[in-house]
Amino acid sequence: MSAKPKLAHVVFQTGQLEAMRSWYCTLLDAHTVFEGFGLSFITYDEEHHRIAFIQPPIPLDSKTPVTAAMHHTAFTFPDLDSLLERYAALKEQGICPAVPIQHGVTTSLYYRDPDGNFVEMQIDNFDTAAAATAYMEGPEYGANPVGVGFLPDLMIEERAKGTPVEALLTRSWALETSPDLPNPLAALTS
């Protein structure tokens, strides 16, 4: 069997290169590697570029909820505290998630970039891919594959009180602490 490829980078076509580059650099704590000629390349790790932006020399139409396009990119963190730390840092800079979702398989914060694309910042709720797959094949996920909303600030408060991570990574915690939040699917499709 041949070698498996790894995702190298994502490129966004945009009509607002500077705003997109700035927003993604803030979101990912990234830096610009090269910019010029309607192109910008950024990275946040050892790769020479993870995200790029191209701005054609013509006006572009804005994305709408009925535009066929990529829905979101996703970035994962090693643990809940790292995700919540990034959430708090972004909130201080005025960048707040459009919708937090306890998927069950992941704990996710969905942000919207300046062009209206979603970006998921997430952690895996299971230690192994096999355990995550087993959950996805189970009844809770089968009954609701999107998940339920939760309040990240409440999760931060619970962590400060010493609530174990395992308790916070469940749909039951989200439903018990925030039962009146709207269905997150509406936010993901608007």
C-alpha positions as CSV (number, residue, x, y, z in Angstrom):
1,M,0.0,0.0,0.0
2,S,1.2,3.5,-0.8
3,A,2.1,6.1,1.9
4,K,-0.8,8.1,3.3
5,P,-0.7,11.8,2.7
6,K,-0.9,14.4,5.4
7,L,-2.8,17.7,5.1
8,A,-0.2,20.4,4.4
9,H,-2.1,23.6,4.1
10,V,-5.4,25.4,3.3
11,V,-5.7,28.3,0.9
12,F,-8.6,30.8,1.1
13,Q,-9.6,33.0,-1.8
14,T,-10.6,36.3,-0.3
15,G,-11.5,39.9,-1.1
16,Q,-10.0,41.1,2.2
17,L,-6.6,39.6,2.5
18,E,-5.3,41.9,5.3
19,A,-8.3,41.2,7.5
20,M,-8.2,37.5,6.9
21,R,-4.4,37.3,7.6
22,S,-4.7,39.3,10.7
23,W,-7.6,37.3,12.1
24,Y,-6.0,33.9,11.5
25,C,-2.7,35.1,12.9
26,T,-4.6,36.1,16.1
27,L,-6.7,33.0,16.2
28,L,-3.8,30.6,15.7
29,D,-1.0,32.6,17.3
30,A,0.6,32.4,13.9
31,H,3.0,34.7,12.0
32,T,3.3,35.7,8.4
33,V,6.0,34.0,6.4
34,F,5.6,35.9,3.1
35,E,3.2,38.5,1.8
36,G,3.0,40.2,-1.6
37,F,1.5,40.0,-5.1
38,G,-2.0,39.4,-3.6
39,L,-0.7,36.4,-1.6
40,S,-0.1,35.8,2.1
41,F,1.4,32.7,3.7
42,I,1.2,32.1,7.5
43,T,2.2,29.3,9.9
44,Y,1.8,28.5,13.5
45,D,4.1,25.4,13.7
46,E,7.2,23.9,12.0
47,E,5.6,23.8,8.6
48,H,6.7,26.6,6.2
49,H,3.0,27.6,5.7
50,R,-0.3,26.1,7.0
51,I,-2.7,28.7,5.7
52,A,-2.5,31.0,2.7
53,F,-4.7,33.7,1.3
54,I,-5.0,34.8,-2.3
55,Q,-6.7,38.0,-3.3
56,P,-7.5,38.2,-7.0
57,P,-7.3,41.7,-8.6
58,I,-11.1,41.7,-9.1
59,P,-14.0,42.2,-6.7
60,L,-15.4,39.0,-5.1
61,D,-18.9,38.2,-4.1
62,S,-19.4,37.5,-0.4
63,K,-20.2,34.0,0.8
64,T,-23.8,33.4,1.8
65,P,-25.5,30.7,3.7
66,V,-26.6,29.2,0.4
67,T,-23.1,29.2,-1.3
68,A,-21.6,25.8,-2.0
69,A,-18.2,26.0,-0.2
70,M,-16.1,24.4,2.4
71,H,-17.9,24.6,5.7
72,H,-15.0,24.8,8.2
73,T,-11.4,24.0,9.0
74,A,-10.6,22.5,12.4
75,F,-7.6,22.8,14.7
76,T,-7.1,20.6,17.7
77,F,-5.6,21.2,21.1
78,P,-3.9,18.6,23.3
79,D,-6.3,19.1,26.2
80,L,-9.3,21.0,27.6
81,D,-7.2,23.5,29.6
82,S,-5.3,24.5,26.4
83,L,-8.5,25.0,24.5
84,L,-10.0,27.1,27.3
85,E,-6.8,29.1,27.6
86,R,-7.0,30.0,23.9
87,Y,-10.7,30.8,24.2
88,A,-10.0,33.2,27.1
89,A,-7.1,34.9,25.2
90,L,-9.2,35.3,22.0
91,K,-12.2,36.6,24.0
92,E,-9.9,39.3,25.5
93,Q,-9.1,40.4,21.9
94,G,-12.8,40.5,21.0
95,I,-12.9,37.2,19.1
96,C,-15.7,35.0,20.5
97,P,-17.1,31.8,19.2
98,A,-20.2,31.8,17.1
99,V,-21.3,28.6,18.7
100,P,-19.7,26.2,21.3
101,I,-20.7,22.6,20.8
102,Q,-20.3,19.5,22.9
103,H,-20.3,17.0,20.1
104,G,-19.6,14.2,22.5
105,V,-16.7,13.0,20.3
106,T,-15.1,16.4,20.6
107,T,-15.5,19.6,22.6
108,S,-15.6,22.4,20.0
109,L,-15.7,26.1,19.6
110,Y,-16.8,27.4,16.2
111,Y,-15.6,30.8,15.2
112,R,-16.4,32.8,12.0
113,D,-13.6,34.4,10.1
114,P,-14.0,37.8,8.3
115,D,-15.2,36.1,5.2
116,G,-17.9,34.1,7.1
117,N,-16.1,30.7,7.1
118,F,-16.3,28.6,10.2
119,V,-13.1,27.6,12.1
120,E,-13.4,24.9,14.7
121,M,-11.1,24.9,17.7
122,Q,-11.5,21.6,19.4
123,I,-10.2,18.8,21.5
124,D,-10.8,15.1,21.2
125,N,-12.9,13.7,24.1
126,F,-11.4,10.2,23.8
127,D,-7.9,9.0,24.2
128,T,-7.9,6.8,21.1
129,A,-9.5,6.9,17.7
130,A,-11.1,3.5,18.4
131,A,-12.9,4.8,21.4
132,A,-14.1,7.9,19.5
133,T,-15.3,5.6,16.7
134,A,-17.2,3.4,19.2
135,Y,-18.9,6.5,20.6
136,M,-19.9,7.7,17.1
137,E,-21.4,4.2,16.5
138,G,-23.3,4.4,19.7
139,P,-26.9,5.5,20.6
140,E,-26.1,9.0,21.9
141,Y,-24.3,10.1,18.8
142,G,-26.7,8.3,16.5
143,A,-29.7,10.2,18.1
144,N,-28.0,13.6,17.7
145,P,-24.7,13.7,15.7
146,V,-24.4,17.5,16.0
147,G,-24.5,17.7,19.8
148,V,-25.5,20.4,22.3
149,G,-24.4,23.9,23.2
150,F,-22.4,24.8,26.3
151,L,-21.0,27.9,27.9
152,P,-17.2,28.1,27.8
153,D,-17.1,30.6,30.7
154,L,-19.0,28.2,32.9
155,M,-16.6,25.5,31.9
156,I,-13.7,27.7,32.9
157,E,-15.4,28.4,36.3
158,E,-15.9,24.7,36.8
159,R,-12.2,23.9,36.0
160,A,-11.2,26.6,38.5
161,K,-13.3,24.9,41.2
162,G,-11.5,21.6,40.4
163,T,-14.2,19.9,38.4
164,P,-12.5,16.9,36.7
165,V,-12.0,17.3,32.9
166,E,-13.8,14.0,32.3
167,A,-17.0,15.4,33.8
168,L,-17.0,18.5,31.5
169,L,-16.4,16.5,28.3
170,T,-19.9,15.0,28.4
171,R,-23.2,16.1,26.8
172,S,-24.9,15.5,30.1
173,W,-22.8,18.2,31.8
174,A,-23.6,20.7,29.0
175,L,-27.3,19.8,29.2
176,E,-27.4,20.0,33.0
177,T,-25.6,23.4,33.2
178,S,-27.1,25.1,30.1
179,P,-30.4,23.4,29.2
180,D,-31.9,26.4,27.5
181,L,-29.3,27.0,24.8
182,P,-30.5,26.9,21.2
183,N,-29.9,24.0,18.9
184,P,-26.3,24.5,17.6
185,L,-27.2,23.2,14.2
186,A,-29.1,26.5,13.4
187,A,-25.9,28.4,14.0
188,L,-23.8,26.0,11.9
189,T,-26.1,26.4,9.0
190,S,-26.8,30.1,9.0
